[in-house]
Amino acid sequence: MIELRPLETRDASPLLEIRTRTRAFLEPWEPARPEEFWTLEGQRQTVAAALAERDAGRAFPFAIVEDGALAGAVTLSNVVRGVFESCTIGYWVDADRGGRGLATEGVRLAVAFAFGGGRLHRVQAAVMPRNDVSLRVLEKVGFREEGLALRYLRIAGAWSDHRLFALTCEEWGERGGA
């Protein structure tokens, strides 16, 4: 059984353990990280920055927890209010726990929050075209593809194309919350 809970300061140590153990697995899909990121202090700073974004109303960072243990994370970031009421979603799961639906359920729970307590209208996602696993997560949750953005994000040190996806609260409601 998994749950989604707000990220907490105490998550820095388990995040460090998972991220260092699965570094080679995650690096092709993430921005290049400074060496400090791979330290406990680096993870404390990363968590503190995520919590500051939450406190400023610009993000909702969550821990994906399986059987009481941290298993990954999902973040609703770049929250924009007003006429947009939108955010972007990012997620990752411990490589040792992959293939069991944790990312899919974590994303589903985050989207449910976005359209409920988060009071958002739209959730957007960007995925590298070769990331079949992440593409499947979005498909299962009900995201629709909107197009291809060339050289969209600098991932692993290189500008990478991304397929863009979105889901609105109306679509979510029509699917019964996917």
N, C-alpha and C positions, 0 to 999 in steps of 0.2 A: 504494500500500500504506500502511495506517495501523498505528500502534502506540499503545499506552497505556503511559505511563511515569509514575512519580511526579513530581509537580510539584517544581520546584527553584528556588532563589533566582535563578538565571540567567534564569528565564522572565519576570521582571518587565518587561524591555525589550520582548520580542516581544509580551507581553500588552498592554502600553501601545499599541504600534503597531496591533494588531488592534482593540482596544477603541475607540480614538479614531477609527479609520477606519470602524468599523461601529457607532458610537455610536447613530445614529438608528435603525438596524435592531434593536439589542438593547434600547434603553430601554423600549419598550412591554411587555417581558416580565420586567423586573427591578425590584428596589427602586430608589427614587430614590437617587442617589449624590451625595455632597458633591463640590464642584469639585476637592478634593484627590485624589479617586479617579482623576481623569483626568490625573495627573502621574506621572512616574517614581517619585517618592517614595511616592505613593499606591499604586502597584502593588507596590512593594517591601513596604510595610506590609501590603497585602492578602495577598501571598504568605507573608510572615512569619507572619501570623495563621493562615493555612491550615496551614502547617508546624507551628505550635505546637499546633493542634488534632490534627494527625496524631500528634505526639509524645506528646500526652496520651491517645491512643487513642480520640478522639472523632470522627475523620474520616480519610478516605483521599482526598486530592486528587490528581488525575491530569491530565497534559497529553495532549491528543490530538495526535499528530504524524503528518503526512503527508509522505512523501518527505523526511524529516529536518527539516521546518519545523513549528513550532507552528501548529496549525489550530483549536484550541478547548480546552475543558476539560470534565471530568466529575468530580464530587465525590460521594462517599458521606459524608454528614454526619449529625450528630445520632445518632451510634452509641450505642446503649444495650445494655449487656450484661445478664447475669443471665437472668431468665425471659423477657425480650423478644428479645434478640439481633437487633436490627433497626436500620435506618438509613433515611435519605431520600436520594434521588438528585436531583442537579441537573446540567444540562449546557447547553452552548452551542457553536456552531461559527461560525467566521468567515463572514460573509455572502457573501463572494466564493467560498466553497467549498461553499455549500449545495446541496442537491439531488443529492449524489453518494454519500449513505449514510454519511458520516463520523460524524454524530451517532448513527445507528443502530449502527454498528460500535463506536463508543466506549462507548455504553451497554451493548451486549452484552458487551464485554470487562470493563467495570466490574462488571457483574452476575456474570460468571464469577469474578472475583476475590472479590466479596462472599461467594459461596457456597463458594469454595475457601479461599485464604489468609486472607481476612477473617473466616472462621468465623462468618458471620451466617446467620440463619434466614429473614429477611424483608427485602425492599427495597421501600420505598414511594416514590411519586411523586405530585406535585400539579401539575396543568396547568390554565391558564385555558381555559375552554370554547372560546374563539375561536382558540386557538393550534393550528390544524389540523396544522401541520408537526410540532410536538412530540407531539401525540396520535398521529400516525402512527408516530413513532419507538417509542413505548411499545407500540403494537399489534404492530409488526414483531418486537419483542424478546420478546413474549409476556406482557406485563403484563395483568392483568384489572382491570376497573373495579369499584370498591367503593362509589362514591356521589359526592354533591355536597356540598362544604363551603362554606357561605355566608360571604362576607366573610372568607375564610381567611387571605390574606396581603395586606400593603400593597405593591402593585406600581405603579410609576410614580406614587406619591403617593396612590393611592386603594385602599380595601379592595376586593379582588376575589374573586369566587367561583372555586373550583377544583374540577375533577374529580379524584377520588382514585383511585389505582391501586396495586396491589401485586403482588408475585411472591414466592413462597416457594421455598426450596431443593427441596422435594418436587416442586413444579410444574416447576421448572427441570430437575430430573433426569428427570421423565416426558417432557419434550420433547427430551431428549438434549442439554441445554445450549442450546436454541433455536438 
